[in-house]
């Protein structure tokens, strides 16, 4: 049975390409002047593919990974000995021929030197069970025989041929011994097996005789600060003349599944003469490890109301690189037993790269009809979606500009860069929060900030004295939306921390110096879209010389520059005289009463079925997967408008009212508009829509518009759809685009190279 498993492991190494990689690594190692003492050869095993080769070996990898690792270690050791002997014989042949040429005096043409084997050349040991015959050159035949069953005797004979006076520092002999080879398993292919998925503490086995593999997927809640551990250490026999002194026979390498204390012995003994061993202090190598807390994902709708305890997983070396609090994680772990009453320990052996969400292959039915009906207009489709968006929260047409901004922000959600931040300004924060909460449900991930949570994060010490970084709301919403809530009620230091994160794209987690660290904060990249609402009437008391908003006629508090400059889209939901709000409030009141009086089990009103939530989420997944490029006309409009407004709205005392980040915001809005319209190129139409939205915000904030735009937070309830989203709107947008081009040429024509 053991021999059959070894043959299956050798066949897997050959078919998966691992054997060729080992050959290349050994050739590279032989070319180094001072090669590393430990040869690490990670073996990547896909359990599903391995089952086609040998069912027993695949089950052994999952249920008894330590024994499977010993089998792969045995096979890799045999292969490394064979490859290194070939290289040694080849080098000796080369040296012999070169010496003959130097000794001869007849000045004959020297023989060409035999090069090292090409690492990319196919090399196979799977020819027969005992003998490998490989032709190194047309003139040289080398036959190597390695008996896998007597491998220990073979290595002992190799060690006995060495001179006893050779020390452990001697680099003249490069045949690797068994303790020098480290073969960790990197197992994948377990994600589809429900029996191997760990969704919480309840899935951990109570009785476990030996380690086994499992699969976890979830969200990282906190990460401990990295600490060191001993990767490998070497001992030397204290008896002069012992083989244990001449060879690397006493090397201890850390293996996942075993305690770290097994790597460093207190009283080790020589396997040859049983004398005491002394550690070689120059050979100890340290690595880094970190412990993370993972909150498992919900597997079904039944798990929504189930409280799940976070899992503690240890990650080492390269597996912990690039991870941050709040990030999604999928990993293969080894469950190792511990002394009762401790839970089994989880040790990561492979962190899977993030898999992007696959969008649906076809459009949902409602959106398919909309796209076909609006294909003749460059603006109608996106405006129609905004008109129908969140109709179950507020009737269609109310809070239209804010819905339009939220829809654009949902299309810009990404786990690779910060999203499009939105701030709704108005006194009716109840409706604003409802819109934000409902819209966030259609993001890839949504987090609603609470006053009990930290915004950025926090540093704490556990009972053992280890320092942990806990994720705050901005970090936990990685790749999705963080609903901050009423931003006007935040304390000044919290507002400043959020503004710093949005402005710099970096989340800073501060900690006290009493925790034992020299630095005062840890930094993580911002990968979140922040949403919030602001009520100027409830802002903190201002001084008498503070400015009043000329449009809302209320004190702005900190909204003037420090907040509006960092939020990408600032949407004002109120007008000066309030006539638009009164009409919108009547419609919202009627809508609320109808929902309260006609709500029955199984009842669904017409407003709720405008855009079904499931189909909307599918459509947004398709939109986010679209990659867009900017056309020359779109770049000209955005760049030209930015330069012109910066010049005309500038102030020699307070600076320009247009922030520097406005050009980046307009580019994001234009690209999101193109994605929502299912276009791969950002045209001038998309740039015009982005400029219009930005100009409405500037007009609402300053009280005037350079392009004669009147802000409309709500659409008139008695206006026909042709005027709102149809042909009349297309004519209005076309005229606005022409006006924008004239505006740009007028105010930037004297600046060469701007356009």
N, C-alpha and C positions, 0 to 999 in steps of 0.2 A: 504493500500500500504506500509506503514511504517513497519507494522508487517511482511509482506511478505519479505521485504528486509532484515529485521533482521534475519528471519529464513534462508534465502539464505546465509547471511553472516556467521551464525553459522554453516551451513552445509559445507561451504568452509573451515572454520577454522578446522573442524573435519576431512575432507577428505584430506586437505593439510598437516596435522600434526601440525598445529600451536597451536591447543588447547592442545595437549600433551606437546609442548614446554612451553606454559604458565603455565601448571600445574607443570612441573619440576622447572620452575623459581620461582614460588610461594612457593613450598616446600623448595627450597634452601634459599629463602628469610626468611622464617619462622625460619630456623635453625640458622640464623645469630644473633649475640648478639645485634648489632645496625644496623638494615637494612637501606638501602637507602630510603630516603623519597619519591622519585619519582620512580615509577615502569614503566620502558620502555619496551614495547612489540611490536617491529616492525612486521608488517604483510606483508608478501610477497604474492603478487597477480599476477598471470599470467592471463592476460585478455582473452587470447584465451581459456584457460581451464575454466575460470570462466563463459564464455558464455554457456558452456554445463550445468551449474547449474542454472544460472539465467541471461537472456539476459539484463534485466533492470538494475541489479546491475553492470554488466560489463560496460554498457553505462554510468552509474552514476559515476563509478570510473574514466573513461576517461574524460567525459565532466563536471562533477561536483565533483571533488575529495574532496573538503572540506566537502560536505554533506556525501559522502561515508565514509570519515574518522570518522565523527560523528557517523555513524551507526556502524562501527566496534568498535569504542570506547565504545558505549553503550553495545554491546554484550560482549566485553572483560570485561567490568566492572561487568556485571551480573555474568560472569563466575568466575571472581576473588573473588567476594563476596561469591559465593557458595563454592568455594574451600577453602577460608580462614575460613569460618564457620565450614566446616568439620574438618579442622585442629584444630580449637579451641575446638570443642566438643571432639575431639580425645584426645587432651592434658588434658582437664578437666577430662575425663574418666580415663586417666592414673594416674593423681594426686589423684583422689578419691580412686582408688584401692590401691595405694601405702600408702595413709594415713590410710586406714583400716588395712592394714597389720602391720603398725607400732604401732597402738593402741592396737591390740590384744596381749594377753599374753600367748596364747596357743601354740606359736611357730609352727604354721601351715606353710606348704610350701607356700611361697608367690606366688601370681598369676603372670603369665608372663606379662611384660609390653607390651602395644600395640604400635608397631613401627609406625613411620610416613609412609604415603603411598609411594609406590615405584614410583619415577618419571617416570620410563620407562613403568609402567603399563598403559594399555589403559584406558582412562577416557573420557566419553562422556556426554555432556549435551543435546544432540539431541535425547531425548527419547519422550518427549512431550513438549507442549508449556509452561506449567506453573509449572510443578512439576518434580523434579529430585529425584529419590530414589536410593541410592547407599549403598550397604552393605559393611561396613568398615571391619567387622570381622565376623566370624561365629556366635559369640555370641552377636554382637552389630548391631542393625539396626538404621540407621539415615535417617530421611526424611527431606529434605530442600525444602521449597517452596519460590520461588522468582518470584514476579510479575514484568515482564519487563515493563509493562505500568506505574506502580507506583514506579519506581526505586528511584526517588528523595524522595518520601515520606518514602520509606524504609530506605534510608540513613539518613534522618532527624530523624527518630525514633531511629536509631542506635546511632546517635550523642547525642540525648537527654538522653539516658541511662547512659552516661558517667558522672562522677563527675565533677562539674564545676571547682573545684580547680586544675584539671589536666592541666598541661601546654603543650606547643607544644613540649617540650623536652621529654615528657613521652613516653616510648617505650612499655608500657604494653599492648596497644591495637593495633592490627595489621590489622584490617579490613580497606582496602583502600577506600578512598573516590574518587569521580569522578575527582576532579582536580589533584589527585596524579597519575593518570594513563595517560601515554603518548603512543599513538598508531599511530606512523607514518606509512604511506603506502609506500611500496617498490614495484613498479609496473614494470612488464616486459611484453613481448609479443607484443610490439608496433612496432618492427623493420620492420615487413612485411606490414604495413599499410602506403601507400604512402601519404594519406591525413593527417597523423599525423607527417610526417617527416618535419623537419625544415632545409632547405638548405641555409638559408640566411635571411637577414633582410626583404626581400620581402615576405617571408612566414609568418611573424609575423602578427597577426590580428590587424587592425587599431582600431576597436571598440571591447572591451572585457568587459563584465559585471562582470564576475567572473572567477576565475582561471580554467584552463584546462590543460591536460597533452599533451606532445609531445615527439618526439624522435629525438635526434641529433647524428650525427656521423661525426668525423673529426679529425683534427690534432691540438694539443695544440701549440699555437704560443708563449704564455707567461703566467706566473703565478705570481700573486701578493704574497707578503710576508704575512704570516698568521697573522690574527688579532683576537681579542677576541670578543665574544658576549655573552649575557645573555641567558643561556639555560632555567633556571627556577628560580623563586624567590617566597618567601612566605611572606604573610602579617599576622599580628595579630591585632585583635580588641583592641582598647584602652579602651573599657568599661569593668570594672571588672565584672566577672560573666557571660559574654556573651558567647554563644556557639561558636562564631567565634574566641574566644581566646582559647577554649579547643581543637578544632579540626582543621585539615588542610583543612578548607573550602575556604581559600583565597590563593590558589596557582596558579601562572601564569606560564605556560609552553609555550616556543616558538613553534609555529606551522608554517611549511612551507606554504607559501601563504599569510601570514599576516605580516605586518610590524614589525620590531624588537622593535619598540617603544611600541607596545601593551603589551609586556612582563612586562615592568616596567612602572607603572602608576605614574603620578605626584600627583593626589589627589584621591586615591582609597577610597571607602566607603564599610562598612560592609554590607553584604546581609541580616543579621539578624536584626541588630538594626540601620543600616544606619549611624553609627558613623564613624569617620575617622580611617583609618588603618595605622599602622606603620610597616615598613619592618623589618624582622628579618635578620640582616646582616650576621649571621652565616649560613644562609640557601641558600644564593645565590650561584648558580653554573654557571661557565663560560665554554664556549666551544670555539673552534677555527674554523675559516672560511677562505677561500681563493677564490679569483676571478680569473678565467682563460679566456683567449681568444681562441676560437676554430674556426679554418678555416674549414668549412664544406667540405665533400668529393664531388667529381664530380660524379653525378648520371648517366650521359650518355655522349656520345661523343659530344653532342650538347653543353655541359657546358664547353668545353675546353677553348673557347675564351670568356667566360662570367666572368666578374669581380665580385667576391663574397666578401662581407664584413664579417669580423669575428664577431662571436657571443660572448657576455659576459655572462658567467655562474658562479653562486655562488655555491661552494661546501663546505659542513660543516662536521666537525669531521672526521669520518672514511672514508668518500667518497674522501677526498683529500689526504689521505695517499698513498704514493708510486707513485704519479703522478709527472712527470717531463716534462719540455718543450720539444716539439718535439714528444711526445708520442701520439699514436692513442687513441681515446676516443669514446666510445659509451655509451650514458646515456639517461635515462628517466628524463625529466625535467618538471617542473610546470611553465606554463606561467601565470604570474600575472599582472593585469592591473596597470598602474601608471598614474599619472596626466599628461595630455597633456601639452607640446608636447613630453614628454619622451616616449621612446619605452617600451613595456611591459618587465618586468624583467623575467629572466630565472633562476630558482632555481633547482639544481639537487636533485632528490630524490632517484636515484639508478644509480650507475656507474657499467655497465656490465663488467665482466671480459673479457679480450681479447680472441677472438675465433680464434684458429689456422686455417690457410687456409687448406681446404680439397683438397688434390691432386686428379687429375683425376683417375678414376678407371682403366683405361687402357692407354697404351702408345700411343702417336700419331703415325700416319702411317709411317712417315719417320723414326722415331726413332725405331719403332718396327722392321722394316726391317734391320736397322743397328745393333740392338742388336742381332737379330737372325743370321746375317751374321758374326758377330765378336765374337760369344760366345766361340770359341775355343782358343781365345787369351786373356791373362790378360791385355794387354796394347793397343791393336789395337783400341778398341772402343773409349777410351778417346782421343787418338791421332787423330783419324778420326774426332771426334767432334771439336777438336782444329783446324784441317786443314780446315774444312768447316765453322768454326765460323767466323762471320763478313766478309763474302766474298763480301758483297755489299759495304763495306767501302774500304777494300784493298783486292786484289786477294788472292786466296788460296795459302798458303805457305809463303807469306810475313808477317813479324812480327809474326812468328809462336810461338816463345817462349813467347812473351807478350800475345798473344791470349790464349795460354795454361794457363798462370798465371791468366788472367782475368776470364777464365771459371772456374778454381778452386776456385777463390775468390767468384764468384757468387754462387757456390754450398755451400759455407761456411757462407752465410748471415744468421743472426739470430738476433732475438730481445731479446735474453737472455744473449749474450756475445759479445765482440768485434769481428769483422770479420777479414779476412785476407787482410791486407793492401798491396797495390801494388804500386810500383814506377817505371815508365819507364824512362830510361836514354838514351838520344840521342839528336841530334841537330835538327831533323825534328819533332819539337813539334806540327806542324800543323796536321800531320797524327796521332801522338800519341793522341792528344786531340780528334780527330774524333773517334778514336777507343774507347777511354774512354767514350765519350758521347753516342755512339751507344750501347756499352755494358751495360751501366748503365740503359738503358731502360728496360732490362730484369731482373732487381733486383726488390724485393718487393716494394721498394721505392727508388727514386733517387732524389738527390739535387745537382745542379751545383752551386758551390760557386762563388760569385761575389765579386769584390773589394768593393762594396757598403754594403755588409753584414758583420757581425761579424763572425769570425771562430767559437769561442766557444759560445759567448752570450754577453749580455750587460744588465746592470742595469740602469733603468730610473725611474724617478718620474713623475706621472701624475699630472693633474691640481689640484687634491684634496689632494696631498701630499702623496699618497700611493706609495710604492716601488714595482716595477715590475722587473721580470727576463725574458728577451726576449731571445728566442732560437736562437742560431747561426746555421751555416751550419752543424756542427757536430751533434748538438742536433736535428735539424729538419729532418735529414736523419735517424731517429731512426728505426732500423731493416732493413736498406737498405744500399745504397752506396752514399757516398759524394764525388763528383768529385772536388778536390781542384784546378785543373788547373795546370799552370806552377809554380811549387813549388820553382824554382830557382829565381823567381821574387818576392817572398814574402820578407817582411822585416824580420830582424833578430828576433824581438820579436814575430812576428806571427809564424815564423818557430819554435821557441822554445816552444810556447804554443801548437802547433800541436804535436811536439815531446813529450812533457810532457803528453799529453792526450793519445797518442799511447803507450807510455811506461808504464804508470801507470794504464791505463784503466779508468781514471777519467777525466771528463771535468770540468775545473775550470772557473767559471764566476766571474771575478773581478769587484769590484765596489769601488767607491771613498768613503773615510771616511766622506766626507761632506754630504753624503746621510743619515747619522744618524745611522749607524751600526758599531759595534765594530769590527766584523770580516771583513776581506778584500776580501773574495771570498766565493762563494757558489759552492758546488761540486755535480756533477751528474754522474752516471755511464755511460761509453761510450758503446753504443750499435750500432755502425756504422762501416761500412767498408770504409776506406779512400783510394782513388785513386789519383795519381798525376803523373806528368812528370817533368823531370829535365834536363835542358840543361846546361852542364858544361861550355860551351863557353860563356854564358851570365851571369855567376856568377859574384858576386862583385869582385873588384880588390883585389888580394891577395898580401901578402908580398913576397919578393924574396926568402925566405927560405921555402915557402910552397911547399908541395909535388905535383908532377905531377902524373897523372894516367899513369902507365906504359903500359896500354893497349890502352887507347884512346889518350894519349899524349896531354891532355888538362888539365888545372887547375880544380880541383874538388871543390874548395870552401868549403862549409860546408858539402859536401856530404861524407867526409871521414869516420867519426865515428858517429857524432851526428844525422845523418839522416838515414844512411844505417842500423844502429843498431835497429832502432825502426820500420822501414817499414819491414813487413814480407818478401815480395818478391821484390827484386831489380833486374830488368831485363834490361840488356844492349842491345840496339838495333843496335849497330854499331860494326864493326870489325876494327882492326888496319890499314890495308891498304885500306879498303873501297871497295874491289872487290865484296863482297857480296851485299853491298848497291847499287852499280851501276847496278847490275842485277835486284835487287828488284825495283829500281827506274824506269827502263825501263818497267818492267811489270806493275807497278802502273800507269805510264804515258799512256801506251796503254789502260789499263782498264778505265782510266778516259776519254780518247778521245772517246772510244767506247760508254760509257754511255752518253756522251754529244751529240754525233751525232745520236744515235739510240733511244734516249729517246722520247717516244710518250705516249699519254694518253692510259692507259691500257696495255702498254708494260712492260714485265718483263723478264729481261735477265736470262740466265742460272745460272750465278753466284749468283743472288739474290735469286734464288729458291733452293739453296743447303740446307739451314736450314730455313724453314719458321719461321718468328718471333713468330707467335702465337703458333706453335707447340714447338718451343724452350722454350717459357715461361712455357708451360704446363709440359715439361720434367723437367725443373729446379724446378718446384714446387714439382714434385715427388721426385726428388733427395734430396731436403732439408728436406723432411719428413722422410727420412731413418735414423734410429739410428744404429750406428756402434760400434763395440767393437774391441780392438786391440788383435791380436794373439801374441804368444810368439816370433815368428820369426820376426814380424814387430818391436816389441819393442827392440829386440836385435840389429837389423840393425840400427835403429835410435839412440839408446843410444850409441852403439859402435862407430858409425861414429862421433857422437858429441864429445865423449871423445878423439878419435884419432886426429881429426882435431884441437881441442883446444890445444892439446899437441904439434902438429907439426907446427901449424901456430902461436904459441905464441911468444911473444917478451917481454923481461925483462924490456924494457923501455916503450913501448906503450901498452903492454898487448896483448891479443890474437886478431887476426883479425876476429874471429868467435864470435858473440855476445852471451850473455847468453840466450837470447830469441830464439836462432836458434833451439833449441830442441822443443820448443813449436810450432814454425813455421813449422818445418818438420812434426810434428804430425798432424797439421791442414791440410797440403798439402796431406799427406797420407790418412787421413780420407776423404777429398774431392775427391781424386782420386778413392777411393773405392765407394763412393756414386755415382759418375758419371758412374762407371761401374756397378751400381745397385747391389753392394755387401754389406752385413751387417757385414762382418768381414774384418778388415784391415789386409791383408796378406803381406808377404814379397815382393810381386810384387809391391804393392802400396808404401811400404817403399823405395824400390829401385828407383821408379820414383821420389819420393820426394827428395831423396839424390842426384839424378842426376841433378834436377833443382837447388838445393842449391849449388852443386859443380860448375855448369856452372856460377852462379852469382859470386862465389868466384874466379873462374879462370878469368872471365872478369874483375874483380876489381883489382886483384893482378897480373895478367899476367902469372900465372902458375897454374897447377892443380896437386894435389897429386895423382889423379886417372887417369891422362893423358886424360882429357876431353877437347875437343875443343869446345868453345861456338859457337852455330849456331843460331843467331837471326832470320835468314831467311832460308827457305829450298831451295835447288837448283831447279830452274824452270823446268829443263829437266830430272829430275830423275823420275823413275817409282814409282808407289804407293807401290809396294811390298817392295821397299827399305825404303820408308818413314814410312808407317804404316802397312806393311804386315809382311810376315814371316821372311824376312831378318832383319827387325827391331826387331822382337821377339828374333832372335838369338843374335843380338847385345845387347839387354837388359838382356838376360839370361847370356851372358858372363860378362856383367858389374856387375850383381848381384854376380857372383862367385868372380870376382875381388874385390868387396866390402867386401865380407866375409873374403877373405884372408887378405885384408888391415886391417880389424878390429882385426883379430886374431894376426896379426904381431905386431901391435902398442898398443894393450891393453891387451895382454896376461899376462903381469907382474902385472896387477892391479887386485887383487882378489875382487870378488863381483861386478864388473862393469857390467858384463853381466848376 
